[in-house]
C-alpha cells in the first residue's frame, strides 16, 4: 500500500501521453509526497509508453497509485486482441507499441493497464479518486455498474451534436462527505462542485496538466508545450 495515503498526496489529472508536461509537473511537486493518477495515461499524446513506464515505476516504488481510465481500458482490450474501434487517439498508442515493444512486453503492458482499479478510497474514506467520478452509493463497491460509471460517467445512451455520449451531471447531485477527484471530461480550469473536483484540464489539447495537493486543497498546473490533438468538443476559454 502507498506509504503516503495517510499524509500528503498529489492527485494528477489525465496525462494522455504528455510525458514532458508530466515530468515538469512532478518536478514542481517534488518526490516527498505520494502521487495518485486519475487514469487515461495513454492515447493522443507524443510519449505514451514513456508516460506509462514512469507511472509504473512510481507504483513499483510504492510511491503512486493509478485508477483505470476509459482509454487505458480500451488500449488494454486492443492489446488483448479484442476488436475495438481505432479512434480518439488510440492510433498513437498502437504506433508507440508497434515501434518499441515485443510480444512479452505488450502482454506485460496489457496486464498493467487491465489491472488498474476502478477507484481508490484514501485517507480513511475522506478522499476518493475515480477516472470519471463515482456516486456515493458506489464507493468501495465492485461490479460492472461501478466499472462503467467510473470509466465513462453517468451516460444517458444519447449522443450530443459532436457525437459524444451525453452525461448526466452526477456531481450536481453529490452530497457525500468524501472529496471525490476525477477527470475524463476536459475543462478549461479545475471545477469544484459539491466536494467533487474535475482536474482534467486538457493538457493534450493545449490546456494544462493539473494536480491537486491534498489535504491542502491547493492546485498546481503546468501549461502544455503545444496542442497535440484536437478535442471533439470545444472546452478552452
N, C-alpha and C positions, 0 to 999 in steps of 0.2 A: 504493500500500500504506500501511496505517496507520503513521504515524510512530512510534508508541509500542510497536510489537509486541515490541521487544527490551528494553523498560524496564518501565514500570509501567502496569497495566491495571485497570479496574474492570469486572467482569462482572456484568450486571444481569439479574435473573430476569424471568419472564413479566409483562408490563405490562398487557395486556388493556384498553387504553383508559383506564387510571388515570393520566391525564397530570398531575393535581395532585400526586399522590404522586411521580411521576417527576421533576417539576420540583423538588420538595423534596429528593429523594434526590440529584439532580445538584448541587444547591446545597451539600449536605453533602460530596459527593465532590470538588467543585472541578473546574476546567477543565483542569488541568495534565496529567491522565492520559488515556490512550486508553480508550474505552468499547467494550464488546462485549455485545451483547444476545442472549439465548438464544432469541428468537423469541416468537411469539404476541403481537404488538403489538396485534392487533385483537380485536373481539368483546367483548360483555358490559359493558364499562365506558362511562362517560359521554362520553369525549373521544377517540374512536377516531382521527379524522383529525388532531387536534392531536398525538396520540402519534406517528402515522406521519410527519407533517411534521417534528416535532422530530428524530426519528431520521434521517430522510432528510437533514435539514440538517447534522447532525453527520457523516454519512457523506460528504456533498458537500464538507465542510470537511476531510476526511481525518482526522477525529477519532474515528471509530467504525466498527465492523463489526457486522453483524447476520446471524444464521443464520435459516433459514426454520422457522417452526413450523407445525403442522398447521392451525391456524386461519388463518394467513396464506395457506397453500396453498389452502384451501377458499374463502376470500374471493376470491382471485385467479381461481379457476375460475368463481365466480359472476360476477365482473366480465367474464370472457371469454364469458359467455352459456351456460356449461355448466349442466346440470341438477344441482342439489345440494339436499340437504335443509336447510331453514331451521330450524336448531336450535342449541343450545349458544351462544346469544348472537349468532349471525350477523345476526339482525334489527337489532341496534343498529348494526352496521357499515353495513348496507344503508340504514338510515334516515339516517345521517350523510352518506353519499354522495349519496343522492337529494335531500337538502336543500341540498347545497353544491357539488357538482361537475357540470360539463358533460361531454359525451362525450369530449373530448380529455383532460380532467383524469382521468377514470375510466380511460382507456387508459394514461395515464402511471402511475397508481397500480397498475394491473394489472401492468405491466411491472416495476415496482419489486418488488412482492411475489413475483411469479413468478421473478424473477431472483436472489433471495436464495440463498446457498449452503446445502448440506445440513449442512456443518460447516466449521469453520476450525481449522487447526493453527498454533499460535503458539509463540513463544519457542524456536525450533529444535526443535520437536516435544515440548517439555516440557509443553505445555498444549493441550488440545483442547476446543472448545465445540461442542455439538450439542444441538438442542432436547430430544429425548427420550433422549439418550445415544447411545453407539456402542460396538460391540465392537472389541476391539483389532485384529483382522484387517481391519476395515473402514476404519481411519484412513487418510486420504489417497486413498481409492478413490471412484469414482463408480458409478452404476448404480442400477437400480430397487430392488434389495435394500437397498443402503445408504440410499437415499432413504426407503424405507418404515420402516426401523429408526429413523433419526434423527427422523422425523416422529412416529411412533406408539409406538416402543419395541418390545420383544420380545413381540409379541402371540401368543396361542395359537389365536385364532379363536373362542374361547368368550366368553360374557358372564357377568358376575357378577350378584349379586342386585339391583344398581342399574341393570342394563342396559348397563354399561360394559365395554369389552374387558378380558379377563383378560390380564395381562402377566407374563412370567417375570421374576425378579429378576436381570437381567443384571449389575448392579453387584456382586452377591454372588460372581460368578464372575470378575470382572475382576482381572487380575494384571499389567497393563502398568505401565510406568514413568511414563507421562504422566499428569498430572492431568486428569480429564475433568469439566467443569462443564456441567450441564444443568438442565432444568426439567420442564415438561409435566405432571407429576403433583403436585398441591399437597400440601404437608406443613406441619405446624404450626410447624416450625422447620427450618433447614437440616440436611440429613442427609449426613454423611460416611460413605463405605463404600469401602474398598479404593482409595484415591486418586480416588474419584469424589465429587462434591458436587451434591446437588439443592438449587437455590436458588429454586424456585417456592414461595414461602410465602403464596400465595393472597391477594394484595392485593385482587383484585376481589371476593373472597368475605368481605372484612372482616378479613383477616390483615394481612400487611405486604408491602412491596416491599423486596427484599434484594439487596445487591451483595457480591461477593467482591473484595477488594483483593488483586491479585496483583503481585508474588510474596510479599507479606507474609502472605497467607492470613488476613486479617482480614475480619470480616463487618460490614457497615453496613446498618441497616434503618430504614425509616420505617413507622409504622403507617398503615393505611388510614383515610381520613377517615370512611368508613362502609362498610357492606356494599352492594355494587352488584348482586350476583347471588347466587343460591342454588346451592351446589355440588351436583352429582349424587351425590357420595359424601361423607359427613362426614369432616372432616380436622382441625378445630381442637380443641385441648385445652380 
